[in-house]
Amino acid sequence: QVQLVESGGGLVQPGGSLRLSCAASGVSGGIFRLYDLAWYRQAPGKQRELVARINSGDSTNYADSVKGRFTISRDNAKNMVYLQMNSLKPDDTAVYYCQRKWGSAVAWGQGTQVTVSS
């Protein structure tokens, strides 16, 4: 059973940067590279929303609100997916979740809190 563990969240001032990491365990690298991976976020009182996605062919797409500021990447050799977040804004404050999709199977991490505040 695959497990996803996020890290890298924290408190940052507006305009700052953070890099989130998501480590997948319980999966071989040969399978990990077949996954579609994504970062979602959920702010208090709001629905969970897609932030960025990277598919097995390394194609990416982003929410309009983060385009040009966030970058998703993956390292199939390490079973890792990353989210580089630059020029952070208070509206980026949320719990960020890593997601894996493989066919119809979806798995989530437990989330990491990102707070953007002065």
Secondary structure, DSSP 4 states (H G I P E B T S, - for coil): --EEEEE--EEE-TT--EEEEEEEESS-HHHHTT-EEEEEEE-TTS--EEEEEE-TT--EEE-TTTTTTEEEEEETTTTEEEEEE-S--GGG-EEEEEEEEETTEEEE---EEEEE--
